[in-house]
Amino acid sequence: MKILILGSGGREHTLAWKIAQSDQCDKLFVAPGNAGTANIAVNIDLAVTDFDQLATFIEKESIDLVVVGPEDPLVLGFRDYIESTGKLSSVKIVGPGKEGARLEGSKDFSKQFMQKYNIPTAAFATFTREGINDAVEYLNKLTPPFVIKADGLAAGKGVLICEDLESAQKGIKEMLLDEKFGEAGKKVLIEQYLQGIELSVFVLADGKDYLILPEAKDYKRIGEGDTGLNTGGMGAVSPVPFADQEFMRKVEEKVVKPTIEGLRTENIDYKGFIFIGLMNMQGEPYVIEYNVRMGDPETQAVIPRVENDLVDLLWKAAAGNLKGTQLITTPETATTIVMVAGGYPGQYAKGQEISGLDSQTDSLVFHAGTKEQEGQVVTNGGRVLGITSLGKNIAEALKKSYITVDNISWQDCNYRKDIGQDLLNL
């Protein structure tokens, strides 16, 4: 079959890498892709939100399956657009429609959904500009630290964890009055702070049934010891040692099943990935957030552990036919180290030539912010590469990843040297 992946990051390169291995994949396209996807697929210079041009391409190339990587096209209604185009009604899509994508597109909607279907989550309240005084009053009832969230999509930057009342009040003012996050911050959520260890659980749903993919733990902060600014993700580990069989049973019973049932009750035909950000609080799972796609860089650690034909799984999900499918995973551990441009997540340079990509390695090198320029691979984003290795345990996988990282470089390259260290003694 002919398959199109939407996106240009490490997540999309990883999906392309796995999909290209399938006997069911006759031709693979990635829009817009990166220098890594160019080696295994045909890159198409189309934006993920240019629905008109994407629809024209899908029709022209007789695409059978579309896999949507990032959240923006989903929240903006890519599925709805394609399904409303009569000529493309037979195209299968991995990714929910606009209504289902509200799980990520509106934090207020997702929290109301959790509350309605008794899915464990932090206590919260939602406020608008007109209710800023009420928001400040609500803060006074809580004990720090405070969690402040912009309701809409804010490129991963719309969450503040404030250690004191003064910074929390400032954060609310910046969102509601100063419109720091534009439309995304027109509504603000104040949440109870959850104390525990975070992890991510990934579900592939077909509208009725589901598969739970391998879990992962990612590392968001730029600095070692989880310090500094939040990023899109500096590394990931899968599996997660503290997510034992009993904990994952609780996740399925208390979170996954009521989520799937809730979507069905709401008549939301959800076909695609559900990323569930969880907090493990003394052995109990609490939902921090939903995303409506795979995570990045978690995908780079999760997908290499899946032994099934990924095209088979994706097609069954898109066709509503997952029932009875068994997931096969390797028992090996996967670790991903993200190499970023100097200055990221602030200002950084692009166009730096990357050396060492042709060196011998036991790792998988997934491209994120890269492009080809005059025959050279150069940096083209903040997160540039994800280096993934498999090993019999975390220590072995990390050792392989860091050996590869040491052989690749560009001007002002940066990465964390402590990924996975917090899990070694668990």
C-alpha positions as CSV (number, residue, x, y, z in Angstrom):
1,M,0.0,0.0,0.0
2,K,1.0,3.7,-0.4
3,I,1.5,5.5,3.0
4,L,1.8,9.1,3.9
5,I,3.3,10.3,7.2
6,L,2.6,13.9,8.2
7,G,5.4,15.7,10.2
8,S,9.1,16.4,10.2
9,G,10.5,15.4,13.6
10,G,12.1,12.5,15.4
11,R,8.8,10.9,16.0
12,E,8.0,10.9,12.2
13,H,11.5,9.5,11.3
14,T,11.0,6.7,13.8
15,L,7.6,5.8,12.4
16,A,8.9,6.0,8.9
17,W,11.9,3.7,9.8
18,K,9.5,1.1,11.2
19,I,6.9,1.4,8.5
20,A,9.5,1.1,5.8
21,Q,10.4,-2.4,7.1
22,S,6.9,-3.7,6.4
23,D,6.2,-5.9,3.4
24,Q,2.8,-4.2,3.2
25,C,4.4,-0.8,2.4
26,D,4.9,-0.3,-1.3
27,K,5.7,3.4,-1.3
28,L,6.3,5.8,1.6
29,F,6.0,9.6,1.6
30,V,6.7,12.0,4.4
31,A,5.4,15.6,4.4
32,P,7.5,17.6,4.9
33,G,10.1,15.2,6.4
34,N,13.7,15.8,7.2
35,A,17.2,14.6,6.1
36,G,16.6,11.3,7.9
37,T,13.3,10.5,6.3
38,A,14.8,11.4,2.9
39,N,16.9,8.2,3.2
40,I,14.0,5.8,3.5
41,A,11.0,7.7,2.0
42,V,10.1,10.4,-0.4
43,N,9.9,13.8,1.2
44,I,7.1,16.0,0.0
45,D,7.4,19.8,0.6
46,L,4.0,20.3,2.0
47,A,3.0,21.9,5.4
48,V,1.1,19.6,7.7
49,T,-1.7,22.2,8.0
50,D,-2.1,22.8,4.2
51,F,-5.1,20.6,3.9
52,D,-6.0,21.5,0.3
53,Q,-2.6,20.6,-1.0
54,L,-2.4,17.5,1.1
55,A,-5.8,16.3,-0.2
56,T,-4.6,16.9,-3.8
57,F,-1.5,14.9,-3.2
58,I,-3.4,12.1,-1.5
59,E,-5.7,11.8,-4.4
60,K,-3.0,12.1,-7.1
61,E,-0.8,9.4,-5.5
62,S,-3.8,7.1,-4.5
63,I,-2.6,7.1,-0.9
64,D,-4.1,4.2,1.2
65,L,-3.1,5.2,4.7
66,V,-2.2,8.5,6.3
67,V,-0.4,8.6,9.7
68,V,-0.6,12.0,11.4
69,G,2.5,12.7,13.5
70,P,2.0,16.1,15.2
71,E,-1.1,17.5,17.0
72,D,-1.7,20.7,15.0
73,P,-3.4,19.1,12.0
74,L,-5.5,16.9,14.2
75,V,-6.7,19.8,16.4
76,L,-7.4,21.8,13.2
77,G,-9.6,19.0,11.8
78,F,-7.4,17.1,9.2
79,R,-9.5,13.9,9.5
80,D,-12.8,15.8,9.2
81,Y,-11.5,17.6,6.1
82,I,-10.4,14.5,4.3
83,E,-13.5,12.6,5.2
84,S,-15.7,15.4,3.9
85,T,-13.9,15.2,0.5
86,G,-16.0,12.5,-1.1
87,K,-13.3,11.3,-3.5
88,L,-11.1,10.5,-0.4
89,S,-13.6,8.7,1.8
90,S,-11.8,5.4,1.4
91,V,-8.5,6.7,2.7
92,K,-7.6,5.3,6.2
93,I,-6.3,7.8,8.7
94,V,-4.4,7.2,12.0
95,G,-5.4,10.2,14.1
96,P,-8.7,11.4,15.6
97,G,-11.1,13.9,14.2
98,K,-11.5,17.5,15.6
99,E,-13.8,16.4,18.4
100,G,-11.5,13.7,19.7
101,A,-8.5,16.0,19.3
102,R,-10.0,18.3,21.9
103,L,-8.5,15.9,24.5
104,E,-5.2,17.7,23.7
105,G,-6.5,20.9,22.1
106,S,-8.3,22.0,25.2
107,K,-7.0,21.2,28.7
108,D,-10.4,22.4,30.1
109,F,-12.2,19.9,27.9
110,S,-9.9,17.0,28.8
111,K,-10.1,17.7,32.6
112,Q,-13.9,17.9,32.4
113,F,-13.8,14.6,30.5
114,M,-11.7,13.0,33.2
115,Q,-14.0,14.3,35.9
116,K,-17.1,13.0,34.1
117,Y,-15.7,9.5,33.7
118,N,-14.0,9.2,37.1
119,I,-10.5,9.1,35.7
120,P,-8.1,10.0,38.5
121,T,-6.5,13.4,38.0
122,A,-5.5,16.5,40.0
123,A,-8.2,18.9,41.4
124,F,-8.6,21.9,39.1
125,A,-10.5,25.1,38.3
126,T,-10.7,27.1,35.0
127,F,-10.7,30.9,34.7
128,T,-10.9,33.5,32.0
129,R,-9.7,37.1,31.8
130,E,-13.0,38.3,33.4
131,G,-12.4,36.0,36.4
132,I,-8.8,36.9,37.1
133,N,-9.7,38.0,40.6
134,D,-11.4,34.7,41.3
135,A,-8.2,33.0,40.0
136,V,-6.1,34.9,42.5
137,E,-8.5,34.0,45.2
138,Y,-8.4,30.3,44.2
139,L,-4.6,30.4,44.5
140,N,-4.9,31.6,48.1
141,K,-6.8,28.4,49.0
142,L,-4.0,26.2,47.7
143,T,-0.6,25.3,49.1
144,P,2.5,25.7,46.8
145,P,3.8,24.7,44.4
146,F,1.1,25.8,41.9
147,V,0.4,24.4,38.5
148,I,-0.8,27.0,35.9
149,K,-1.8,25.8,32.4
150,A,-2.9,27.6,29.3
151,D,-6.0,25.8,28.0
152,G,-5.0,25.5,24.3
153,L,-1.9,24.4,22.3
154,A,1.2,26.4,23.3
155,A,3.9,24.4,21.6
156,G,4.7,22.6,24.9
157,K,5.4,25.9,26.7
158,G,1.9,26.6,28.3
159,V,2.5,24.9,31.6
160,L,4.1,26.8,34.6
161,I,5.0,25.2,37.9
162,C,5.3,28.1,40.4
163,E,7.0,27.6,43.7
164,D,5.4,30.6,45.4
165,L,2.2,32.7,45.3
166,E,3.8,35.7,43.8
167,S,5.2,33.9,40.7
168,A,1.8,32.1,40.3
169,Q,-0.1,35.4,40.3
170,K,2.4,36.8,37.8
171,G,2.0,33.7,35.6
172,I,-1.8,34.1,35.5
173,K,-1.5,37.8,34.7
174,E,0.9,37.1,31.8
175,M,-1.5,34.5,30.4
176,L,-4.9,36.2,30.9
177,L,-4.0,39.9,30.7
178,D,-0.8,40.1,28.7
179,E,-1.9,37.2,26.3
180,K,1.5,35.6,26.5
181,F,0.3,32.5,24.7
182,G,-2.3,34.2,22.5
183,E,-5.5,32.3,21.9
184,A,-4.1,29.3,23.9
185,G,-4.2,31.3,27.1
186,K,-7.6,32.9,26.8
187,K,-8.6,30.3,29.4
188,V,-6.3,29.2,32.2
189,L,-6.4,26.2,34.5
190,I,-5.0,26.1,38.0
191,E,-4.3,22.6,39.2
192,Q,-3.4,20.8,42.4
193,Y,0.3,19.9,42.3
194,L,0.8,16.1,42.1
195,Q,3.9,14.7,43.9
196,G,5.4,11.5,42.4
197,I,7.2,10.1,39.3
198,E,6.0,10.8,35.8
199,L,5.7,8.4,32.9
200,S,3.9,8.2,29.6
201,V,1.6,5.4,28.5
202,F,0.6,5.0,24.8
203,V,-2.6,3.5,23.5
204,L,-3.5,2.7,19.9
205,A,-7.3,2.8,19.6
206,D,-9.6,1.7,16.8
207,G,-12.9,3.3,18.1
208,K,-13.8,0.2,20.1
209,D,-10.8,-1.7,21.1
210,Y,-7.2,-0.8,21.9
211,L,-3.6,-1.9,22.4
212,I,-1.4,-0.6,25.2
213,L,2.1,0.1,23.7
214,P,5.3,0.0,25.8
215,E,5.4,2.8,28.4
216,A,8.3,5.3,28.6
217,K,9.7,8.0,30.8
218,D,10.9,11.2,29.2
219,Y,13.1,14.1,30.5
220,K,11.7,17.6,29.7
221,R,14.2,20.0,31.3
222,I,17.2,21.3,29.5
223,G,19.6,21.0,32.4
224,E,21.0,18.0,34.2
225,G,19.2,17.0,37.4
226,D,15.9,18.2,35.8
227,T,16.9,21.9,36.0
228,G,16.3,24.8,33.7
229,L,13.7,25.5,31.1
230,N,11.2,23.0,29.8
231,T,11.9,21.6,26.3
232,G,10.1,19.3,23.9
233,G,12.1,16.5,25.5
234,M,15.8,15.7,26.1
235,G,15.6,11.9,26.3
236,A,13.5,8.9,27.0
237,V,13.7,5.4,28.5
238,S,11.5,2.3,27.9
239,P,10.4,0.2,29.8
240,V,10.0,2.1,33.1
241,P,11.2,0.1,36.1
242,F,8.6,1.3,38.5
243,A,5.7,0.6,36.1
244,D,5.4,-3.0,37.1
245,Q,2.6,-5.5,36.2
246,E,0.4,-4.3,39.1
247,F,0.8,-0.6,38.4
248,M,0.1,-1.2,34.7
249,R,-3.0,-3.2,35.6
250,K,-4.3,-0.2,37.6
251,V,-3.5,2.1,34.6
252,E,-5.6,-0.1,32.3
253,E,-8.5,-0.5,34.7
254,K,-8.6,3.1,36.1
255,V,-7.4,5.1,33.1
256,V,-7.4,3.3,29.8
257,K,-10.7,1.5,29.9
258,P,-12.7,4.5,31.2
259,T,-11.0,6.7,28.6
260,I,-12.0,4.4,25.7
261,E,-15.5,3.9,27.1
262,G,-15.9,7.7,27.7
263,L,-15.0,8.4,24.1
264,R,-17.6,5.8,22.9
265,T,-20.2,7.3,25.2
266,E,-19.5,10.7,23.8
267,N,-19.9,9.2,20.3
268,I,-16.3,10.2,19.4
269,D,-15.0,7.6,16.9
270,Y,-11.4,7.8,18.0
271,K,-9.0,6.0,15.7
272,G,-5.4,6.7,16.5
273,F,-2.9,7.1,19.3
274,I,-3.7,8.4,22.8
275,F,-0.7,9.5,24.8
276,I,-1.5,9.5,28.5
277,G,0.8,11.5,30.7
278,L,0.7,10.0,34.2
279,M,2.0,10.6,37.7
280,N,2.7,7.6,39.8
281,M,1.7,8.7,43.3
282,Q,2.6,6.0,45.8
283,G,1.6,3.3,43.3
284,E,-1.6,5.0,42.1
285,P,-1.9,6.4,38.5
286,Y,-3.1,10.0,38.1
287,V,-3.6,11.6,34.7
288,I,-1.6,14.8,34.1
289,E,-2.7,15.2,30.4
290,Y,-3.8,13.6,27.2
291,N,-2.1,14.0,23.9
292,V,-3.7,12.8,20.7
293,R,-0.5,11.5,19.0
294,M,2.7,9.7,20.0
295,G,5.2,11.6,22.1
296,D,8.5,12.9,21.0
297,P,11.1,11.7,22.0
298,E,9.2,8.7,23.6
299,T,8.4,7.3,20.2
300,Q,12.1,6.9,19.5
301,A,12.3,4.6,22.6
302,V,8.9,2.9,22.3
303,I,8.6,1.9,18.6
304,P,12.0,0.1,18.4
305,R,10.7,-2.2,21.1
306,V,7.6,-3.2,19.1
307,E,8.2,-6.4,17.1
308,N,4.9,-6.4,15.2
309,D,4.6,-5.2,11.7
310,L,3.6,-1.6,12.4
311,V,1.7,-1.2,9.2
312,D,-0.5,-4.1,10.2
313,L,-1.3,-2.4,13.6
314,L,-1.9,1.0,12.1
315,W,-4.2,-0.3,9.3
316,K,-6.2,-2.3,11.8
317,A,-6.6,0.7,14.1
318,A,-7.6,2.9,11.2
319,A,-10.1,0.3,9.9
320,G,-11.6,-0.4,13.4
321,N,-10.3,-3.9,13.4
322,L,-7.8,-4.3,16.3
323,K,-9.9,-6.8,18.3
324,G,-7.8,-10.0,19.0
325,T,-4.5,-8.4,18.0
326,Q,-1.6,-9.3,20.2
327,L,1.2,-6.8,20.8
328,I,4.7,-8.4,20.7
329,T,7.5,-6.4,22.3
330,T,11.2,-7.0,22.9
331,P,12.2,-7.4,26.6
332,E,15.2,-5.2,25.9
333,T,15.5,-1.7,27.2
334,A,15.6,1.3,24.8
335,T,17.2,4.6,25.7
336,T,17.1,7.8,23.6
337,I,19.5,10.8,24.0
338,V,18.4,14.0,22.3
339,M,21.1,16.1,20.8
340,V,20.0,19.8,20.6
341,A,21.3,23.1,19.2
342,G,23.2,25.3,21.5
343,G,20.9,27.9,23.0
344,Y,17.8,25.7,22.7
345,P,15.0,26.1,24.0
346,G,15.9,29.8,23.6
347,Q,17.4,31.2,20.5
348,Y,19.7,29.0,18.5
349,A,21.5,28.9,15.1
350,K,20.5,26.8,12.1
351,G,22.5,25.5,9.2
352,Q,25.4,24.0,11.3
353,E,27.1,21.1,9.4
354,I,26.7,17.8,11.3
355,S,29.7,15.5,11.3
356,G,30.0,11.8,12.3
357,L,26.6,10.6,10.9
358,D,28.5,8.0,8.8
359,S,30.4,6.6,11.8
360,Q,29.9,2.9,12.8
361,T,27.3,2.6,15.5
362,D,25.2,0.1,17.5
363,S,22.6,2.8,17.8
364,L,19.6,4.0,15.7
365,V,20.1,7.7,14.7
366,F,16.7,9.4,14.3
367,H,16.7,12.8,12.7
368,A,14.5,15.7,14.0
369,G,15.7,19.2,13.1
370,T,17.8,18.4,10.1
371,K,17.8,19.1,6.4
372,E,20.1,18.5,3.4
373,Q,21.9,21.5,2.1
374,E,24.4,21.4,-0.8
375,G,25.1,17.7,-0.2
376,Q,25.6,18.1,3.6
377,V,23.2,17.3,6.5
378,V,22.8,20.5,8.6
379,T,20.9,21.5,11.7
380,N,17.4,22.9,11.1
381,G,15.8,23.0,14.5
382,G,16.2,23.0,18.2
383,R,16.1,19.3,18.7
384,V,18.4,17.9,16.0
385,L,18.9,14.2,16.6
386,G,17.7,11.4,18.8
387,I,20.2,8.6,19.5
388,T,18.4,5.3,20.5
389,S,20.1,2.1,21.6
390,L,18.7,-1.3,22.8
391,G,20.4,-3.2,25.6
392,K,19.7,-5.9,28.2
393,N,19.2,-3.1,30.8
394,I,19.2,0.7,31.1
395,A,23.0,0.9,31.8
396,E,23.9,-1.1,28.7
397,A,21.6,0.8,26.4
398,L,22.8,4.2,27.8
399,K,26.4,3.2,27.3
400,K,25.8,2.4,23.6
401,S,23.8,5.7,23.1
402,Y,26.5,7.9,24.6
403,I,29.2,6.2,22.6
404,T,27.3,7.2,19.5
405,V,26.6,10.7,20.8
406,D,30.3,11.2,21.3
407,N,31.0,10.4,17.6
408,I,28.5,13.0,16.3
409,S,29.0,16.8,16.5
410,W,28.3,20.2,15.2
411,Q,29.1,23.7,16.4
412,D,27.5,24.4,19.9
413,C,25.9,20.9,20.1
414,N,24.3,20.2,23.5
415,Y,22.8,17.1,25.3
416,R,22.1,15.9,28.8
417,K,24.5,13.4,30.3
418,D,22.2,12.1,33.0
419,I,19.3,10.6,31.1
420,G,18.0,7.5,32.9
421,Q,20.3,7.9,35.9
422,D,17.4,8.3,38.2
423,L,16.1,4.9,37.2
424,L,19.2,2.9,37.6
425,N,18.7,1.9,41.2
426,L,14.9,1.4,41.1
